[in-house]
């Protein structure tokens, strides 16, 4: 009888160990899949879903600790013309170059995401509104300074960037909407300046 109890106990322990290993592997796989659904496959930065998750965290921090965050929204000007003239692979090259240029201007606490086709969103931590606006202008400048090379062709790209502070009463997309409106206002202003110049 004792032998049977020992056998059952050993079998149970062995099976429990197997199940624990399977569970650990499944958790790892789920984490990998969650990471993939929040990452832009072309640029290896967050996508809109991942960015909105980070925004929710920032709103919670603002509510709990009165921390200050800003959202910068960037739209590449006339990006369709690049795809039309040079091809979509050239557009992909431009998106990668823009991502690298933006990333060089970020701190470890900042988050960048591809929000849409030619739109980027950035979450900046611990800075004032004037500093957030200065950062938005700096992103415009660094993007304008790029010279993009693809298949023997060279071209440049311009961008418009708007900024908005995240408040402790915001829904996660409220600051994005304000930054998008600010970006659109800057885009309209830059187009008028170019037309007049």
N, C-alpha and C positions, 0 to 999 in steps of 0.2 A: 504494500500500500504506500509506504514511504517513497519507494522508487517511482511509483506512478505520480505522486505529488511532486517530486523533484523534477521528473520529466515534463510535467505540465508547467511547472514554474519556469524551467529553462526555456521551454517553447514559447511561453508567454513573454518572457524577458527578451528573447531573440526577436519575436514578432513586434514587440513594442519598440525595440531599437530600429527595426526596419521602417516602421511607421513614422517614427520621429525623423529619420533621415529623409523619407519621402516628403514629409511636411516641410522640412527645411528647404529641400530642393524646390518645392512648389512655391514657397514664399519668395525665394530668390527669383524664380521665373516671373512671378506676379510683379515684383519690384522692377524687373527689367522691362516688362510690358508696359507698366505704368510710366516708366521713364520714356519709353518710345512714343507713347501717345501724347506726351507733353513736350516733345522735342521736334524741331523742324528738321526733316531728314537731309535737306540740302545744305543747311548752314550750321547744323549741330549747336543751335541755341534753342531756348524755349520757343514754343509756339504760343498762340493765343490762349489756349487752355492752361498751359503751364504758367503764363504770365498772370492770368486771372487768379490762379491759386496763390501766387506770390502777393498779389494785391490784397487778397483776403487776409493774409498774414499781416501785411503792413497796416491795414485798417485796424486789425485787432491790437497791434502794437501801439498805434496812435490812440486808441481808446484806453488802453491800460496804462501806458507809460507817457502819454502826451509826446510821443516821438514825431519828428517832422520828416515827411517823405514828399517827393515830387514825382510826377509822371511827365515824361517828355514823349511826345508823339512825333514821329518823323515820316514824311512822305517824300519819295523820290519824284522829282519833277520830270514830267514827260518821259516816264520810263517806258511806256508803250512804244515811243519813237525809237528807242534803242533796240527793243526786240524786233521792231519792223525793219529797221535799217541794217542791223548787224546780225540778227538771229537770236533765238531764245537761249542758245548756249552762251552767247556773249552777255545776255541779260543775267544768266546765272553767275558768270564771272564777275559782273558788276556787283551783284548782291553779295558775293563772297568778299569782294574788296571793301564794300561798305561795312559789312559786319566786322571785318578785321580793324578797319579804321575806328569804328565806334568803340569796339572792345578795348582798344589801346587807351581810350579816354576814360574808361570806367575804373572805379575802385572795387576792391574785393566785395564790398557790401552792396554794390549796385547790380541790377539785373537787366539784361537786354533780351528782347524777344522779337521774332518776326511775327507781326500781328496780322498781316495779310500779304498779298502778292508783293507789293513794293512799299509796305508800311512796316515801321519798327516802333516798338514801345520800350521805354526805358524807365525803370523804377530807381530813383536816386534816394539814398538814405541820408538823413541828418544834414539838411542844408536849408537855407532860407529861400524865399521866393526870388529875390534878385539873383542869388547864386544859381538857382534852377534856370532862370531865363538866360543867364550868361552861359550856362552849360549847353542849353539848346542852341544858342548862337554858335558856340564852339563846334557842336556837331555839324551844323550847316557848313562851317568853314572847312573842317577837316574833310568832309565829303566833297566839297567843291575843289579841294586841292588834289584830289586823286586823279591820276592818269591811268586809265584802265587799258590793258593790252589783251587782245584776243585775235588769234589767227591772222597776225600781221597788221591788224587794225588797232588804232589808238583812239580813245574817246574819253570824254569827261562826263560827269553827271552832277546835277545840282539837287539840293533837297531843301525842304521847308520843315522847320521844327517848331512845335509849340510846347509850352510848359504849363502845368497847373499843380497846385499844392493839393495833397491828399488830406482831407479833414477826418476827424474822428466820427463824423456823422455820415460819411460817404457810404454809398453802396460801392462795391468794387469797380463798377464801370463808370461811376460819376466823374472821377478825375480824368479818366480816358476821354470822356465826352468833352470836358472843358479843355484838355490839352489839344484834342483834335480841332476844336473850334478856334483855339489860338493859332494852331498850325495853319489852318485854312486862311485866317486873317493875314498871317505873314506871307503865305503863298500869293494871295491876291495883291498884297503890297509889293512883293518882289517882282511880280509880273508887270505891274504898272511901272515900276522903276526901270525894268528892262526895256519896255516899250517906249518909254520916254528917252532913255539913254541912247 
